Amino acid sequence: AWTGGIVPTSAGEAATLAAGISVLLQGEPTGAGGPSKPLGLLTIPSSSELVLGENLTSGTSLHANGVAVAGALRAGGESCRLEGRLSIVLHGARPTGGAAVAPWFKGIVVSGSGSLELHGKRFFHTWTRLARRVTAGDTVLLLQGAVNWEAGQQVLLVTTAIKDARDWHRNEVLTVAAVPAVQDTEWAGSGVGGVVRLTSAAQHDHEAIGAYQGEVALLSRRIVVQGADGDSPPTDVSPASCTSDQWRLGSNSVPCPNTHLTGFGGHILVDGPGATAKVAGVELYQMGQ
């Protein structure tokens, strides 16, 4: 499948699909392309396509420093969405000394007449609001909208406090234990649209009054495109906060002016009048440069 017929085996080794072929990847690539040996630049020429297929047992994954798509990179279709887990992990540290890097570095770049299609299972609603107040210690979220979320997925319960800062916040990421049908719960007929049971209790109060209701958002998706854990998060995270002469909710902390500047995530770039992308049901994590 590779140009020259040689399977790339070393971390950082560049690879190009052969011209005029369609390749299906299910699982992990043979040789480089896994988490311990990410590819360098993976090039998909204009006459070829790489299809990231469904593996319901262990999932499919591809690790690389970058992917240059002149042909097609596909996962599922609009009428055939992936149910299995798929991850595209982009590796690469922030360049030192302000050095310039190629657009594909730690990214997926679609150029020319290339196309990117990523279609994961759809979840509805992707976000909604609380139908009832959450009190610290609660293990159930009562929602305004019906949802088809699943056990094991992560949800974001957004703060409703006046202050919201990096070092002082009440945003919570929680894990779904179950999503029972409303009619099967004690809230049937109460105007509650959805019920989500959690694996652990909420740590803070979250309001749901007539004027304002806290938001709840689904974070998890079947398809994940992300910057690698080892080189994406910022390392200059200390001190966690600085102080000011203004107090809110018993705190006078503010963000420090010269921290959190070293983070370096992945990115997706669709460049050129003939390049196209269709992306739905996809989680983007540790992205942005």
N, C-alpha and C positions, 0 to 999 in steps of 0.2 A: 504493500500500500504506500510505502514511502518512496520518494525519488531516489533512485539508485538501488532500491531494494534492501537497504541496510536499516535495521531497526535501531533507533536511538536508545542508548542504554545509560548515558551519563547525565547527571543533573546539569541543567543549563544548556544542554545540547540542542541546537536548532534542528528543526525537522520540517519538511515540506511534503504534503500529500502529492502523490503522482498525478499527472495531468489526466483529465478525462475519466475519473473514477468517482464512485460514491461509496463511502466507507461507513459502516455501522459500528459504533462503539457501545458495548454493553458491559459494565463493570469498570475495570481500569485498563489502560493501555498496556500492551506487552512492552517491557523495557522501561524507559523513562516515561514520565507523565503521571506518576503517582505522588503521594504526599512526601515521600522521602527523596524522590528524584524528579522534581518538576522539570518539564521541558524548558528550553529557552524560548525562542520565537517559533510558534507553530504557524505555518503559512498554508492557507487553503487557496490554491490557484483558481482562476476564473472559470475553468472548465470542470471543477471538482466540487464535491460537497462532503462534509462530515456530519453524520447524523448521530446524535447522542440518544441512544435508545433506552428503553425501559428495562430495569432490572429490579423486580419486585422483592428479591431476596436480600441483596446487599447494596443495591443502589448503583448508580453510575457516577464516576468522578473523573475530572480532568484537571491536572495541575500544570501550570505553565507560567513563564514570565510575561507572555503576551500571545495574542492570537490575531493574525492578520487575515481578514476574510475578504478575498476578492471573488470567491465563488459563493458557497452557502454553508452556513452553520445552523443546523436545525435540531430542535428537540420537540417532538410532538407536533400537532397541528391544531388549527382552530376548531376542527370537528373531532379531534382525537388527542385530548389533553393527557399529559403524563400523570399517572397515578403513583408511580415509583419515585424514589428520591434521586435527585440529580444535583451535583455540585460542580461548579466551575470555580477553581481557586486560583487567584492571580498572585504571583510572588514577586517580590522586588523591594529593596530598601530605598528610602529617599536618597537621591544622589547628593554627595557632599560638595561643598564649595559652590553651590549654585550651578553645577554642571547640567547641561542640556541633555535630555534623553529623547529617544524616538517616540512618536505618538503611541506606538503599540506597547511601550514598556508598562508593564503591570496593567494591561488593558486589553479590551477587545475592540479592534478597529475594523470597521466595515467600509470599504472604499470601492471606487469604480462602480460596477453594477452588482456588487456583492449584496448578500441578504443575510439577515439574522432573524431567526424565528425561534422563540422560546415560549412554549405553551404548557403551563402547569395546571393542575386541578384548580378550579375556581371555587372560592369560598365567599359566601354571602351571609350577612353583610361583612365587608372587610373592617368596618368600624361602626359603632353605634353609641348610644348614650345610656347612662344608668336610668332605670325606671324607679329605683329605690335607693336611698342613701346606703353607703357602705360604712360600717363602723369597724374600727380596728378589732381584729379577731374573727371577722366574718369569713366564712369559707364558701360563700355563694354570691354570685353576681346576678342581679336581676336587671335585665336589659330591656330597652324600648323596642329593639328590632329582633326579629327571629334570625338565628344564625345556624350554620351547618358546620361549626367548628368541631374539632376532634380531640380526643384525649391525647395528651403529650404535647400539644401545641402551646406556644407561649403567647400571652396577651399582655398588652400594656394598659394599665389602669392609670389614667392621667391625673396629676395633682389638681386639686381645687383650692389649694392654699393661695394666699396673696403673694407669697414669695416663692420663686422657682429659680434656683441657681444650681450650678454644678456641685457645689459642696453642701447645699442645703435644699433638699427637694423631697417631695412626697410622691414622685412618680414610682410606680411599682411594676415590675415584670413578674408575672405569675404564670403557673402552669395549669393547663386544663386537666381536670380529672375525668369529667363527664359532661355531656350536654344532653340532659333529658328533655323529652318533649314536654312543653308547658302543660299540656292537658294531663300529663301523668304526675304532676306535682301539686303541692298545696296552693300554688299560685294560679291555678286554672281559673279563667274568668275574671281575673283581677286587673286586666289591662297590661300585664307583663308580656312582652313579646318573646323573650328568650331567657333561659336559665342556664348558667354556667357554674358547675361545681369545680372547686379548686383543690389542688393537692396540698396547699398550705394556706394559712390565714393571711388576710390583708394586714399590713402593719400600721396603716394610717386610716383616718376618716376621709371619705370622699363624698361630697355633697350631691344631692339630687333634689333641688327645690324648684318651685315654679319658674323662677327666673333663670336658673342655670342648672345644668346636669353634667356631671363629669363624663368624659369620653372613655370608651373602651375600644381598643384596636387590636386586631389580630396581627401578630408579627410573623408567624411561621408560614412558609410556603413549601410546596414540594420541590421546586427548583430554586437553588440558591446560587447567586453569583457573589463572590466575596473576595476581599483582600485577605491574604494569608494572616493567620493569627500572630506569627512570629515577627512580622515586619510592618504591620499596619498601624497598630495603636500608638499614640504618642508616648514617649518615654520621659518627657519633661513635665511631669504631673505634680511636682513638688515645688513650692508649698501648695497645699490644696486650696487655700484661700488667703486673701488679704482682708484688711479691715478698712472701714470708712467711718464717718461721723454720723451716718444715718442708720437707724435701727428699724428692722421689720420683724415682727413675731419673735422678739427677743434675740435677734441676730443682727450683727453689723458687718457680716462677711460680704465680700465682693470678689469677682474673679481677679486673679493676679494678671498684670499686663503682659508678662513674658513667659507664659506657660502654655502647654498644649499646642505647641507650634510644630512639633516634629512628626505628627501623624501623617501617614502616607498610604492611602488606600488604593483600591483598584478603580478603573473607570471603563466606560463604554462610550465609544465615539463612532457615530455614523456620519461619514464625510463624503460629500459629492452628490451631484444631482441624480445619479442613477442608483445610489445605495439606499437600501430599505431595511427597516426593522419592524417586527411585530413581536411585542413582548407582553405577556399577560400571565398572572399567577406566578410571579417571580419575586423572590426576596433578595434585596440588595443589602449586603452587610459589609461594614468596614470599607466603604467605597468613597471615592472623592480624593483628589490630589491637591 
